[in-house]
Structure formats: C-alpha cells, structure tokens
C-alpha cells in the first residue's frame, strides 16, 4: 500500500499537487505545509476554493532551504 502512495506523490505527470501530496514529498506534516503555503514560503495557486502546489514549487522551496543553509554555514 505504501508503494502506491509513493508512486502517487512521485508521479511526474501531475501538474499540481494537493497540500497533502506536497507535504509527503517534503516529508513534513500537513499542518506545517499549510503554514508554509499561508506564509507564501511555498508557492501555491488557487483553483476555486482549493489550493494546489506546482511540483516545481516544492523543488524551489528545497533549493532555497539549501542555499540558506549554505549561507549560514559559510558565515559561521
């Protein structure tokens, strides 16, 4: 069953992800993912009353985290 969920979240054909799918990709909780969306740290788009996250927004968020970590490490 878990492999089916992994296949679903790793599906490169998905144009947009639910917040839950994005949270699974990031290996974070749903509540934290909603908070990231709410603060704008994780890009999302509205579709009616729904929020969806472009898959490349997840990649961009991770890239920003990595860059911030590199900058902090270099400053130390």
N, C-alpha and C positions, 0 to 999 in steps of 0.2 A: 504494500500500500504506500509506503513512504517513497519508493522509487517513482511511483506515478505522480506524487506531489512534486518531486524534484524535476521530473520531466516537464510538468506543467509550468513551473516557475522558470525553467531554463529554456522554454520554447522561444526561439529567436523570431518566430513569425508573429508574435504578439505585438501589436502596435502600441498598446497601452496596458499598464498593469494596474490592478487594484492596489490599494494601500497594503492589504494583507500580503499580496504577492511580492510587492517591493520589500516589505518587512522581512519576509522569508529569504529573499535574495541577500539582504543585508545582515541576516541572522540577528535581528533585533525584534523587540516586541512591537505589537500592533500600536500600543499607546504611544511609544516613543516615535514610531514612524508618523503617526498622526500629528504629533507635536512638531516634527521636522517639516512636515507639509504646512502646518499652520504658521510657522515662523518664516517660511519661504526658503529654508535651508535645502529642502528637497523640492525641486520643481514639480508642479502638478498642473493639470489643466481641468477646467470644469466641463462636464458634459451634463447639462441639465442640473440636477441636484447632486450629481455624483462627482467625485474627484478621481482622476486617473493620473498615473505617473508614467511618463515616457521612459522606456528602458534605458535610454542613454542618459537620463537624468540621474539614475542610480549610479551609473559609471562616473558621471561628472562629480557627484557628491563624494564618492570614494576618492577620486583624484584630488579634490580639494582637501579632504582629510589627510591624505598622504603628503600633500605639499605643506600643509600646516605643521604636520609632524616633522618633516624635514627642516623647515624653518626654525622650529623650536629647538630641535637637536643641534642645529648649526649655531644658534645663539647661545647655547649652554656651554 
